[in-house]
Amino acid sequence: MKKVKTTNPELIELIRFLRRQSRENKANTWQDIAKRLAKPRRKRIVVNLSSLDRYTQKNETAVVPGKVLGAGKINHPITVAAFAFSEKAEKKIKAAKGKCLSFFDLVKKNPKGSNVKIIG
């Protein structure tokens, strides 16, 4: 098993969970997200709401292997799964009638990782 250099226990648990789900469900999506989360913090993805609004359609599921920030606005409801959300981003997504999920919830809801758009 590849050694993870991060010291955040929540992140280590999440990476191991995603790798396990990737093997069990034969879903390469979770393996790809685990690789992106295992990168150093300075290379981890940060996405603004304006980017999510631009690259998604109504009722799509977007995955951000990093943090979602509240810059910009979102005009349609989407489901977003990310490692972290800023308070403003969470409020704006919910105001647009969207959902903010953790990766654990998304994997339980969609074990194969189908119809998921990775942003970043």
Secondary structure as UniProt FT lines:
FT   HELIX           9..25
FT   HELIX           28..37
FT   HELIX           41..43
FT   STRAND          45..48
FT   HELIX           49..55
FT   TURN            58..59
FT   STRAND          61..69
FT   STRAND          79..85
FT   HELIX           87..95
FT   TURN            96..97
FT   STRAND          99..101
FT   HELIX           103..109
FT   TURN            111..112
FT   TURN            114..115
FT   STRAND          116..118
//
